[in-house]
């Protein structure tokens, strides 16, 4: 889970102190605890746009005489 730190208290994440505004990847359980304690906010999940489908090339009507 990706979270953004929202506190000036510099909570520890992965053995490192974080600053307000840092974006960090944490396990889901730790993320839920930090959000519940109002130390962080969850980042919205990035939605990937589906790949654009290629349209088949237009066929030319060639008349042979």
Buried (B, 14 or more C-beta within 10 A) or exposed (E): BBBBBBBEEBBEBEEEEBEEEBEBEBEEEBBBEBBEEEBBEEBEEEEEEEEEEEEEEEEEEEEEE
